[in-house]
Amino acid sequence: KRISPDVILHAATYGGHLTQDNPSRILKTNFGGTVNLLDSCLKRDFGLFINTGSSSEYGIKDCPMRESDLLEPVTLYGVSKAAASIYCQYIAKKNSLPIVTLRLFSPYGYFDDESRAVSQIILSCLKNKMVNIFSPDSVRDFIFIDDVVGAYEKALGNSSNMSAGIFNIGSGKQCSIKKLAGKIIGAVDKNIAVKYQKKLSARTEPKSWVADISKSRQWLKWEPRFNMDKGLTKSIDWFRENKRFYF
């Protein structure tokens, strides 16, 4: 009751990594947590509520993913994030409230968890260790963290026109894990061996995983400023300077 925020940035999540596999916690954190937070916000006035969604909500598609696509998640994490996004949209429309969802694709950059693809490969290179690649042909739409922050800033500046909106935040380009590893190893400029491993999970890997960001361009006036090469260079520089956090 003592806190009356004007803006709420909801980014709490669990289950995005393969090691985060507790089903009950996935549902309680991603859906239950969103419901509880929104219910608390309904008891006071606020200027904007930004929910952080995930591309996992879409499931497997064969073309760039659009916000209007049918949600067909293939993981419990995707189900929980989709439920949270739908609930946010429902509350926004029911109460005419400024609630939006930014649907992130695959962010990377500063302070990233070492189990994620980009940081894992960078840290292996900095340790002069072999890079282990799982599912090298799987693809993702990687988006640099500075561009993600830029999307939130744009949303904050356009809050009056965004009730119940959902916006993809990605680069609009996909990259295979194999190609990603090659780019990082080349940027680090070391002779690092690569070992291709079998998949850690049995889930189906899509041949297409890329955002259609035309809606974000139109309504948020946002688009990525960093291509993958620039984003990886900034990430590698940061990990070099801050490797004490990891090893």
BELSUL-V44115 format. One record per helix or strand of 2 or more residues. SS is the DSSP state (a for helix, b for strand). FROM is the first residue (numbers start at 0). TO is the last residue. If there is no record, write none. Layout:
ss=SS from=FROM to=TO
ss=SS from=FROM to=TO
//
This chain:
ss=b from=6 to=9
ss=a from=22 to=40
ss=b from=47 to=53
ss=a from=54 to=56
ss=a from=75 to=94
ss=b from=98 to=103
ss=b from=105 to=107
ss=a from=116 to=125
ss=b from=130 to=133
ss=b from=138 to=139
ss=b from=141 to=143
ss=a from=144 to=156
ss=a from=158 to=160
ss=b from=165 to=168
ss=b from=174 to=175
ss=a from=176 to=187
ss=b from=193 to=196
ss=a from=213 to=219
ss=a from=227 to=240
ss=a from=242 to=244
//
